[in-house]
Amino acid sequence: MKTRLINNLKKNDMQKNIPGFDLDLISYGDAYNLQEEIFELVKANDYKGAILLLEHYPVITIGNNKNTGSLLVSREELCKQNVELVQSNRGGDITLHSPGQIVCYTILNLARLKKDLSFFVHNLEEVIIDVLASYDIYGVRINKHRGVFTGDFKIASIGLRVRKWITLHGFSLNVNNDLKYFDNIIACGLKDHPQTSMKKISKKTIPIHDVKEQILKSFSSIFEIPVTGIIKF
């Protein structure tokens, strides 16, 4: 898949467009390696970048603060649940990914968009809020906390890394995922803001491909940049 995706990227006119790829269900490590490959391609050619939309097998990731204080169970217990534990190099605190949650990795050249990380994070949150609104879910920001909330619950998290003004990682949006996995952690270190999902709020399963398409549509609108439709892998 990696070779096909990179070859497809080279065929796309990334000087003008940002392609969006649907990688379906993929391990955290494989997805990170792909991000690094795309990063090198973007850096070498001064491309605008690419967006990866995917789901992960159950994995808990620790932010670059290396804080394990919000991990509530032992590694042995995680093994019993088939949950991987990974030290990530993204910003932010501990979080969890699992099937049914959409992860959006943004490998984007801010030098081609806008050299302003606060602007970028604000717009990522705006993309999530716009997507939720299309499903009649009211998403909001809470002061001093990254991500998007609905009521007192958190529904989307953001964690980034930036090198040479090119972003890595991105955001996760709870769609149909099993929220019981979050019992293993204090997600993002926020005791007062437990996780919720689009399914829990809507009381029905949400077609995940439709949400992925809406993410790209909202991304193009909010950032005012051309994003190609989803390329399936």
N, C-alpha and C positions, 0 to 999 in steps of 0.2 A: 504493500500500500504506500509506503513512504516514497519509493521511487516513482510510482505513478502520480502521486500528489505533487511532488517537486517538479516533475516534467510538465504537469498540467499548469502549475504556477508559472513556469517559464514561457508557456504558450500564451498565458493571459497578459494583457497589456496593463501591468501593474504600475506603469507610470501614470495611467489615467484612472484605472478602476481598482477596487478592492474586492477580490473574489471571496465568496463565502463557501466553506466546505462543511458537509455533514459527515462526520466520521462514525456516527452511530455509537456503539459501545466499545470502549477502548481502555486499556490500562493507563494508570497515571504516568508511569514511566515512559511508555511508548508515545503518549501525547506530548510529554515534555521534550523528548528527543526530536519530535517533529517541529515543535516550536523553535528549538535551537537551529534546526536546519533552515527553517523559513527566516529566522532572524539573520543568519549569515547571508542568505540570498537577498534580503531586503537591504542589508548594510552594504553589500558589495555593489548593488545596482541602483541604490537610492530609490527603491520602489516605495510605493505608498504602504504596502503591507497586505495582510490577509486576515480573515476571521475563521476560526475553527469552532464549530458547534458539535457537541458530543455529550455522551454520558460516560461515567466511570463505574467500574466495578467498585464495591464498597471500599473506601479508603479514607483514613483520617490524615490530614496534612497539618503540619506544624509550621507556623510562619517563621520568618527569619529572626524573630526575637527569641526563638528556641525555648519558649515558655511551655512547659508540660504541666503546669499547675492546674490547667483546665481539663486535663485528661483524667477521667473519673474511674477508669478500670485498668487492670493490668494488661500487659502485652499478651499474656497467656489467655486472658478472657477474650481479647480481640481475635486471637487465632481461632478460638472455638467458634466465633461468629463469622470467620472468614473475612475479617476486616483488616486491610493492610494499614500499616502506620508508616508515614513518610515524613522526613524532614525536608521541607520545601525551601526555596530561596525567594519566595514571594513575600511581600509585606503582609501585615495583619497577624491575627492570632490564629488559634486552632480552629479548623472547620472540618466538615465531612462531605464527601461526595458519594453518591450511590445511584443505581439505575432509577430513572424517572425524574432525576434532577438534570436540568440542562446546564452544562458548563460552556461558557463562551470565552474562548481564548483569543485575545486581540494582539496580534503581532503587527503593530502599526508604527509607522515612521512619523513621529510628532513633528519632525523638521519639515515634513511635507503637509502637515495638517495645521498644528499650532503648538509652539514650544511652551506649553503651559500645562503642567501636570494637574493643577487644581481644576482647570477648565475641562481636562480630559475626564477626570473622575466625576465631576458634576454632570457631564454629558452622558457618561455611562449610567449613572443613576437615573438620568432623564429618560434614557432608552428603556430601562426596566419599568419605570413608572408609566411610560407610554404603552408598553406591551401589556401591563396589568390592566390599564384603563380599557384596552380593547376587549377585555374579558370582564368588564364591570367590577374590577377590583381596585380599590382606592389605595395606591401606594404613596408613601411619604418619606421624607428624610427626617432624621432625629439629630439634633445638634450634637456635634463632636463624635458621631458614629458614622462610619462609612457603611454604605449599603442602603437597602430599601426596606421599609417596615409597613405593616398594615395593622392599625391599632397598636397594641403593645407587642405585637409579634413581628419577628424578622422573617422575611420571605426571600431575600436576595443578599448575597455577600460579595464584596469586592476585595481582591488582593492582587497587587501589581508588583512588577519589577521593571525598572527602566535602565537600559544601557545604551549609550550613544544616541539618546533621545528616541530609542525604539522600545516599545512596550512588550512585555511578556506577561503571561497569565491573563487575568481578566475578572469575570464575575460568574457566579452560580445562581440559578433561579430554581427554587423548589416548585416543581410542577406536580408530578404524581408519585414522588419518592416516598418510601417508608420512613416516616419521621421517628420511629422507634430507635433507629441507629443513632440519633442525636442524644439518646440517653447516656451514651458513653462519654460525652464531653459537655463542657459549658461552651457552646458554640460562640466563637469570637470573644469569649470571656465575658459575655453579657448574661448575667443571671436573671435579670428582670425582663429580658426580651427573648422568650423561647421561640423556637422555629415553627413556622406554619407553611402551608403549601397552597397552590392554586386549587388542587383537588379538594383539600379540606375545606377551604372557603366556599368553593362552588358546589361542593357535595356531589361531584361527578368527575369521572376521569376526563382529562383534557388531552386531545390529540396532540402528541408532542411535536410532530412534524409541523403542524400549523403554528405552534409557538415559535419554532425555529425560523420559519418564514417571516413571522411578524417581527422577530428580533432584527433580522436583516433590513426589513422595511423601515422599522423605527430608527435603526442605526443610520441609514441613508438620509432620513428626514432630519433627525436631530443634529447630526454632524454636517449635514449639507454636502455630502460626498457621494459619488456613484458607487453603489455596492451591487455586484452581480448576484443573480439568484443562486440558490443553493446547488452546489455541485456534490452529488452523492458519491461516497466512497464506502 
